[in-house]
Amino acid sequence: MNTMIKPPVQQSNTTLDPKEFRQVLGTFTTGVTIITARGEDGTPAGVTANSFNSVSMDPPLVLWSLARKSNSLPTFESASHWAVHILAHDQDKLSGHFARSVSGQEKFTGIEYQDGLGNAPLLSGCTARLQCRTKNIFDGGDHIILVGEVLTYDKTDTAPLVFQRGSYAIATSTAVNTAPPPGEDPRNFSEKSPIGYLLATAYFHFVGKSKESAEKLNLSSTEYLILSALGTREGRTYHELVTLAGYAGTDFGPEVINDLVARGLIDIHEADDLHAPEDDHAAIVLTPTGHNLVQQIFDESNRAEEQIMTSLGVPETIALRTLLSRFIRIHNPSIPYRWF
């Protein structure tokens, strides 16, 4: 190991507002990593870092920086090897766990890991892992800069976790078709397409798919909606279901509920709360037959979602779900009687 640590450079006369400077740096989107090593006494160390970067392909070199005030500084200064874990999109909690200012041993309590090269702890579930040998250590002001030679690595197709403007995010592709296929509406193929048009088109596509699923199960669209709502939360009242159906753009009367009862799909139980409105005295629940039918509905929905993931890709699907959820919260946070 060729190690060089120079003394900290003298402070510059340039005065920058720390808060504003941090915000400027936050505009640069980075990946999120956890770097691990093992001290000379055998104690494991791990820190969350988004300063990781590549340096050279030949030889394969990477670098990252560690704050001089870090509790793990002595371990990484003396470690012959360390491992870089490029975190997956669902490992934000793990990132926060290793970002805590506690001892290395505390960070690894309850965490499963294996020993890698140089006994550096290897975490699982990551997008990629690189096992490195310390090549150089340089001064970086209030940080040290560690350069490592990559000895081996492993990777998956899992979408990575990224960090931007102080928050976790997920990386997706922005690639779009530059021209629509012959005969296709150009509004479907432009990043400047009206959002309202795209949302409406997607909605009608899913409504059509729901109708197809309902017909396969000998259900009307309204019956399909009622059973789906009860499948996510039983005990809803007639008033709740009518309100939910109205929000979805449809309406129904008591005869629909009575028909589902007659078909053995739902039961009506008297509610315990006698102070509830008159039409809310009854709680509607699924029968065993109804549960079986709802399971078929959910299985079909899961298959449709898997098809979306296959066609869009996992990162894009996660981003779509996140953005739609945010859109709903912003524009209509009080949707009555949500599905869940």
N, C-alpha and C positions, 0 to 999 in steps of 0.2 A: 504494500500500500504506500503510495507516494502522497504524503499528507503535508499540506502547507496552510498554516493559519496565520494570516498577517494581523497586526494590531488594528483596531478600528480606526478608520480615517477620521480626520478632524471635521467638526461640524462646518457645513457650508454657511456662507453669509446669506444665502437665499432663504427668504422667509415664505413658507407656504402654510395656508390654513389647513391644519390636519384633517378636519372633518370634510372640507371640500375636496382635498386631495384624495381622501379615501373614496369619496363618491365618484371622482373621475376614474380612478383605478377600477371601481366596481362596474364601469361600463364595458370592461373587457370580460367576455364570457370565458370561463375556464372549466376544465373538468375538476372532479373532486377525488382526492386520493387519501388513503391511509398508509403511512410509512411505518414499518415495524422493524425492530432490531432487538438484540438481546445484549444486556450488559455483561461486563466481565464477571460479575457475581451471579450471573444466570437469571437476573430479573428481566422480564420482557418490557419493552417500551413501544408505544405506538402513538402517533400524532396524526391529526387530520391536516392535510395541506392541499392548497390549490395552486401552489407555486411550481408544481412539477412541469418539466419541459424536456424535450429531446435536445441533444447537443450534436451528436455525430452518428452517422451510420457505420462508418468504418474507421476506428473501432466503434462498436455500439455503445454510446455514452448518453446518459440522462443526468438531469440535475434537479434539485429542489432546494428550498431554503428553510431554515429553522431559526426561530427567535432565540436570541441569546438568553432571554429570561425564562425559556422553557425548562420545566423540570427534567425533561428528557435529554437536555443538551449533553451532559457527560456521557450518556450511553451512546449517542450517535457520534460523538467525537472519537470514541474509542472503538466503535464497532467495526469489524472487518467486512461485514456484509449487512445489507438491509433489503427489505422487500417493499415494492411499490404495489399497492392495490388500487386499481382504477375502479371506482365504485359503480355498481349498477343503479338503475333508476329508482329501485325500491329500497336502497340502503341509506336513505337520508338520516334515519334514526341512528344507524351505526356511525355515520359521520359525526353526528352531534355527540354521541357517546365518547368518541376518541378525541373530540375537541375540548373536553373538560380539562381543567387545570388540577388534576389529581395525579397520584403516583401511578407508574406503569402497572404495578401489580393490581391496583384497584380497577384500572381500565380493563384488564383481562379477566376479571372475576365474572364468571358466567358466560364467557365468550369461548366458543369452540375454535380451536386452531391446531395446526400441525407445525412441526419444525421443518424449516427449509434450509437452504445453504447458510452456513454460519449460525445455525440454530435460530435464524430470524423467524418469528411466528408468521404462519401463512393463514389468512382468513379465507373463508369460503363464500360463494355466492357472488363474486365480483365479475365485472365485465372482462377484466384482464389482470394478470399479475406478472410482475417482473422481479426476478431475483438478481440482485446486484452486488458487486464487490466495490468497496470504497476505493476510488481512484485519487481524488483530491478533495481538500476542504479549503475554501477561500473565505476571506473576510467579505462581508456584505453589509457593513454598517451595523445596525442593531440586529442583524441576522448573520448566520454563517451559511455559505453556499456549499452544498455537498454534491460532488460529481461522482457518479457510479458507472462502472462497466457492467452492462447487462450480460449475465451468464446464461440465463434461460428464462423462458416465459411461457405462459399459457393464456388462452383467450376463449371467449364465447361470443355468441351473437346477441347477447343481452344488451339492451339500450343503456347507455351510460347516464350517470347523474352529472348535472352541470350546475354551475353557480354563476348567477348574474344579478347585479345590483342588490347584493345582500340577501338573495333568496335562492333556494334550490329550484332547478328547472330540469327539463328533459330535452335532449337534442333531437331535432327532427329534420328531415330533408325539406327544402323549399323548392325542389325541382318541379317544374310544371311543363306541360306540353306547350310548345310555342304556337301550334296551329291545331285546330280541331280536325278530327277525321271527317271525310266527306259526308255531308248530310247531317252532321251534329250541330246542335245549337252552340255558337261560339261562346256564349255566356258560361258554359260549363267548363271552359278550358282557359280562362283568363284569371290571373291573380287580381285583376281589377273588377271582377264580376260583382254585382250588387250582393251584399250579404243577405238581404231579405230574400232575394231570388234563390240563392243557394240553400238557405234554411228551409224555404218552402218546398223546393224540389226534393231535398233530403227527407222532409217530413212526409210528403206524399208517397215517396218511395217506400218508407217504412209502414205507412198506413196500408199500402197495397200488399206488402208482405204479411202484415197482421191479418188482413182479410183472408188471404190465402190459407194462413194457419188456422184461422177460425173455421173456415169452410171444411178443412180436413177433419176437424173435430166436431162437425155438425153444430157449430155455434154461430150466432149472429155476432156482429162487431160489438154490440152493446153487452151481450153475455160474456164475450171474450174479455172486455174491459172490466166487468164486475168481478169475474173469477180471478183475473190477474191481480186486481186490487186486494181481494181477500187473501190471495196467496202470499202477498207481502206483509199483510197485517190483518188478522182476523178480528172479529168483534166490531167491525164497522157498523154504523147505523144506516138505515135507509136514506136519511138526510145527507149523510156524508157521501154515500155512493152517488146520489143524484147530483150533488154539488161537484163532485169529481168528474162525472160524465158531462155536466154542463161546461166545465172548464175545457174538456176535450172536444167540445163542439157537438155534443149529442144530448138527448134527454130520453127518459123512459118513465113509465108509471109502475104502480104496484104489481101489475099483471106480469111484468118481466120477472120480478122477484118470486111471485107465486109459481110461475112456470118452472123456475130453477128448483124450487122446493119440490114440486110435483115430480120432477125428473130425478130427484134424489141427490142433487149436487150441493145443496145448501140447507142449513137449518136456521130457524129463527128462535133465539133465546130471549127471554125477558131480561132486560138490563137491571142491575142492582140499584142504580141511581134513579129513584122515583121522582126526583126533582128535575130530571132532564125534560126537554121539550117533548110534547106528546108523540111526535113521529120519531123520536129518538129513544123510546122506551125499549125497543127491540134491538138486540145485537145479532148480526148475521155472521154465521160461521160456515165453514166448509164441512161436508160429510166426508167419510173415507173415500167414497167414489169421487167427490169433488176434488179432494187432495190429489188423487191419482191423475185426474184430468189436468189439474193445474201443473203438476210435475211435467206432463207432456208439453204444456205451454212453455214452461221455463226451459225445458230441454231444447225446444225448437228455437227459443230466443238465444240460448247459449251457442247453438250451431250457427245462427246468423251472425253473432258477434265474432265467432272464430273465423267466419268467412271474411268479415271486415278486417280482422287482424292479418289474415293471409294476403288480402289484396292491398291494404294500406301499409302494413308493417306495424310491428308492435309499438315503436316510439310514436308514430303518427296517430295510432289509435288512442294511446294514452293522452297525447296532446289534445286530440279531438274531444275526448271525454272531459278533460280538465277545462278546456276553453268553453265548452257548452255549459258546464256546471257554473263557471264564473259568469257567463252571459246571463244565465237564469237568475243567479243571486243578485246581479246588478240591476237587471231590468224588471224582474218580478220576484222579489224575495218572499212574497206571501202567497205562494201558490196554495190553494186550499186543499187540505187533506192529502198531503203528498203520498206517494205510493208506499214509502217506507214507514 
